[in-house]
């Protein structure tokens, strides 16, 4: 089976949509020999911050000398990004070989009258097979959507469960209150695992405490307010937290201090599970952690920033960072969203900071809101909005509108940001006076 055949098959089965539940993934993994039972995990759930926290943890563990698997969702640049070992994507050969085996098992299941596993379930099983083959010491595993019924929750050997910031998102599947969503996220807590969460809103904390008590696992609460001597920057940030002084991180955005604090607490718990990392190597891991698409600088003069704010909480954090870093600067947006997101709230929270807004739709994504429909919504509250026909046109328009001292911000759905980054970087390579950011590799 070739890679194009794999992608064609995955596209075919993607029409089945999201099917929460663990029955299908359990059956699929069982027929594959339950590779997840031979692995140990750091399991991460939450609404915002999963990727950044997993980047810090995985980078620190790798610097500590461990073989680290990483499973991320969603991807930015390429399909194979989802499954990584020591920062290297799954090879094309392994992807095709293992997926051929998985597809064969899926067809066996449907022949017996069982439901066909979803693409996410197949990808999760693929990750387990690859991590087992690579003899990973530990796997940093991000949930896809929720926690309790997420396909990743088939795992049993959770060393540390991490819950990042919880807010309103995926309400169709997770519930319409923070308490209900918190219950789903806390579903990753297992007996005998160590759990850590960032300080949450009261109703979320109550749900997490309740689940921790039911599972019989200890719960640590990381408090970002204990981070002191914070020095913010667009390419380097620094803070003190407890005994660790002047810890440097390379990810921008005020909210990254919170993510860094949570990752530090998780690593402290991992040490109790036999995965210690000495401070010198931990510092190197945090400084080198990369997570493209999260308030990432991809160009300068003008600054070109990309950010994956695609829900209400993400939009709030983005607005706070814009006001902090770019006070009194002219800001031009490139904005694209999915039609099943609460884009009206995203618009409401961010529109006032932009002088001009360019809308765009993610090419080839059936869930993408057409650029003209998004422009029409924005026009209700903002006087200067234009719909672009393509990401290339959106980037070119933004540069024509921006002066060197201005700021261009591309944000919204992660499904179009990878393409935006590539277009902007290619343009900057041919415009030496623009300069290029160092946060994307």
N, C-alpha and C positions, 0 to 999 in steps of 0.2 A: 504494500500500500504506500502511495506517495503522499506528500504533505497536502497537495491540492485535493486528493481524494478524501483525506481526513477532514479538511475544512469544508468540503462540499457536504459530507455526511453530517457534520455538526450543524451546518446551516439548515439542513433538511429537518433535523430533529428539534432545532430551536423554536420551531413554530408551536411546539407543545407548551411553551411558556413555563412559568414558575410553578412548581408543585411542592409545597412545603411538606416535610415528613421524612422519616428515617427508614421506612420499610424498604424502599427501593435501593437506597445506597447500601443498606445492610446486606441485602441479597446479592447485590453486585460485588461488594467486597468479599463476601463469603465465597463466592464462586471464583474469585481471584486469589483465594488463599489468605484472606484477611491480612494484607501487608501492614495495615495500620497498627496491628497488635504487636509488631516488632519494632515500633518506633516510640520515642518520647516527644512530648509536645509542650510548647508554650502556646496556649490557645487564646486568641484575642478577638473580642467582640466589642461593639460600640457603634455609635452613629458617625462620629467624626474623630479622626486621629489614629485610626487603626494602622494605616500605612506608615505614618511617621514613627509611631511607637514601635512597630515591628522592624522598621529600618534601624532604629537605634539599638534595639535588643540584638538583632541578627548581626549587625556590624561589630558590636562589642564581643559577642560570643565567637565570632570568626577570629577577631584579634586575639581572643583567649586561646586559640588553637583548636577549637572544636570544628567538626564537620557539620555545617549548618544548612538544613533545608529551609526554604521559605516559600510559602504559598500565599499569593496576593490576589486581591480582587478590588476594583477592576484593573486592567492593564492600560498602559499609556501608549506605548509605541508598537508592540508586537505581541501576537498571541502567545508565544512561548515564554514571555516574561512571567506569566502566572506561576510557573514552577521553576525555582532556582536552587542551586546548590553552591554555596560559597560565592554568591553573586554571579554565577554563570547560569544562563538559561538552559533548560532542558535541550538536549541536542535534537536536531531534526530526525536523526536515525532512531533515537529512543522514542521520540514522540510518535513516529509512524509505526514502529514495531509494537510498542505497548498499546497504542490506540487500536491497532488491528485486532489485538487480543481482546480488548474491552468491547469493541463492536461485535465481535463474534459472540461474546457472552451476552450482550444486550439482545442480540437476535435469538439466542437460545431462550432467554427469558420471555420475549414476546411470543415465541412459538409455543410456550407453555401457558400462555394466557396472562402472563404478568405484564404490568406496565413497563414501557420502555423508559429507562433512566433518562433524566434530563441532561442537557449538556453540562451543567454545573456538577451534577453527580458523577458524570463520566470523567470530567477534568479532575475532580477531587480524588477519585480512584486512581487516575493516572499519576497524580502527585504522590500518593502513597506508594505505588509500585516503584516509581523512580527514586524516591527517597530511600526505600528499602534497598534497591539495587546499589545505590551509592553509599550504603552503610552510614547514613547520617547519624551523628551522635544525638542530635536534637533537631526538631522541626518547629519553626515559628509559623504558626498556622492562623491565617485570618479567616473569620467567618465571611460568608458572602453577604447575607442580608440580616439575619436575626441572630440566633444562637440556639435556642431550644430545639427548633425543628430544622436548623440549617444542616446541610449535608455533611459539613465538617464535624458536626457533633456526634458522629459515629465513633470518634476516637474515645479511648478509655484511659490511656496512659498520659494523662495531663499532669505535668509537674507543676506548672503555674498557669492559672487562668487570669487574664487581664481584661478589665472592662474600661474602655475609654469613655469619653464624654457621650452621654446619651441624650438625644433630643428627638423631635418629631420627624419621622421619615418612614417610608414603606408602610403607612398606616393601614393599607388594604390587607396586609398580611400580619402585621404585628400588633394592631390595636390602635385605638384613637386617643389614648391617654398616655402620659409619660410612665405611669405605674405599669400599665400593660406592656409597653415597649420594654421597660426595665426588666420585667419578668422574663421576657423572651431573651434579652441579652444575657441575663444571669443564668440562663439555662445551660451555659457551658461549664458551670461549676460542678465538679465531681468530688466524690468521696476521697478523702486523703490528699487532694491537691491543695496547694497554697493559692490564695486568691488575693488580687489587688485591684482596686478601682481608684480612679481620681475622685475627689470630692464632688458629689452630684447634688442635684436638687432633692429636697426631702423625700418626695414620693418615689424617686428612683432609688435613693439610698435605702428606703424601707424595703423595697422589692428585692434589692441585692442582699441586704442583711437576712431577710427571710429565707432566701434560697441558700445562702451560706449555712444558715442554721440547719436547714433541712438536709443539706448534703454533708454536714458535719465537717466542714472545712474552715480553716481560720481565714479571716478577712483583714487585710491591711488597707487603710485609706490614705492615699497620697494627697497631700495638700500643697498645691502650687504656691500658696501664700507664704510658705516657708522658704521659698526660693528668694534669696536676697542678693544685693549688689548686682542687680541685673543690668547688663549693658546690651542694648538692642542694636542690631545692624541688619543690612540687607544681605550680607554675605557671610558674616560671622556674628554670633551672639555668645554671651558669656553670663554665667550666674554661679552662685554658691548654693549648695543644698546640703544641709547637715554637715557631715565631715568632709565633703568634697568641695574644694574651693576652686574658683575660676574654671569651671567646666565649660569648655567651648563646644558649640554646635554650629554646623554649617547650614542649617535650614532656617529660612527667614520666616517672619510672622510672629506677632506677640504670643500667639497660642502655642508656639513651639516650646516655650519654657514649661508649660503644663505637660506637654507630651514627654519632654525630657525627664521631668520629675517622676512621672508615672513609670517610664522605662527604667529609671534608676532603682525605684522600689521593686520592680519586677526582677531585676538582676540580683538585688539583695536576697530575694526569696529563692531564686535559682541556685544561689550559692549553698543554701540549706539542702537543696536537692542534689548536690554534687557537681554543679556547673559553675564553679567560682571563676571570676575573672579579676586578675590583679588590677589595681587602680590605674597604673600606667597604660595598660592595654585597653582598659575601659575608656579612658580619655581619648585614646587614638581612635577607637571605634566610634565614639560619639562625634568626634571632629570630622571623620570621613564618611559618616552616614549620608546617603543621598536618597532623596525621594522626589523625583521630578513631578512638577505640576502642583506643588503646594507652595504658593507664594514664591515661585522660582524666578530668578532673574535670568533671562535669556538674551538680553541686549541692553546696551547703555546708550545714552545721548541720542534719542530719548531712552529712558528705562523702558524695557519691555518685560512685563511680569505676567506669568500664567498662574492660575489658581483654580483648583477643582471645587470651588464652593457651589454646591448643587442642591442645597436644602436650606431651611430657615436658619439653623444654627451656624452653618458654614458661612452664610451670607452676613450674619451679624459679626462673626470673627473677621471676615474679610474687610468689612466696612471699618471696623476698629483699627485694623492694621493700616489701611489706606490713610485714615485720618492721622495716625501716629507717624508714619513714615513720610507722607507726602502732603503735609499741610501747605495750603496756598499754592499748590501746583495744579496746572491744567491736566485733567485725566480724561483719556479717551478709552471707552470700553469696546471690546469685541466680546459679544455675549451669545452663548448658545445653550439651550436647555432641552431636556426631554419633556414630551407632552404629559407624562404621568407624574411629573414633579409639581410641587406647589410654587410655580414660577411667579405667580402674582406676589407672593410674600418676598421672594428674592428681589424682584423689581422694587417693591416698596422699601426694602431695607438698603438698597444700593444706589438707586437712580440719582439721588440728590448730589452725589459726589462726582458725577460725570458731567463734563461739558458737552461731549458728544458720544453717542452710542451707535455702534454698528452691530447688527444682528446677523447670525449665520446659523445654518443647520449642519449637523454632522452628516457627511455624505454616506449613503448606504445604510443608515440606521433608521429602521422603521419607526422607532420610538421618538425620533427627533422632531421637535416642534419646528415647522417651516419658518424660515427667517422672516417672511412677511407677516405671519401671524404673531410672532414674538414682537416685531416692530410695531404692530397695531396695538398690542397691549401696552407697550412702553409709551407709545404716543399719548396715551390717556393721562400720563403724569409727567412726561418729559418732552420738551419742545423740539429737540434735535436728535432724531433717530433715523437711521438708514438701513435697509436690508441689503446684504451682500449676496451675490449668487454663489459664492464659493469661499472656502477658507483663504485661498490665494488672494482673491479680490479684497476680502476683509483686511488682511494684513497690509496689502498695498495701500488701501484707502487710509488705514490708520497712520501709516508713515507719511502720507501726503498731508494729513491734517496736523501732525505733531511737529513741534519744534524740538531742538535738542534738549531743552530744559523741561519738556513735558513728560508725561507718563502714559504708556499704553498698557492696558490691563485686559488680558483675555481670560475669561472665566466662565464657569458653568459646568456643563457635562464633561466628564473626563473623556468621553468618546470622541471629541473633536480636538482636544488639547494636544495630543501627540502630534497630529498633523500640523497644528498651528505652530508648535515648537520647531518642527523640522523646517517649515517655511520661513519662519523668522530667523532661525540660525543660518540657513542657506543664504538669505538676503544679507545678513550681517557679515558673513564671510566675504562677500563681494563689496562691502562698504566699510573699509578699514577704519574710517573715522567714527563709525557707530560704536565700535567696541563690542565685545561679547561677554556675557555673563559666564561665571565659572561654576554655577550650581548644577548644570546638567551635563552628564557624561554619557 
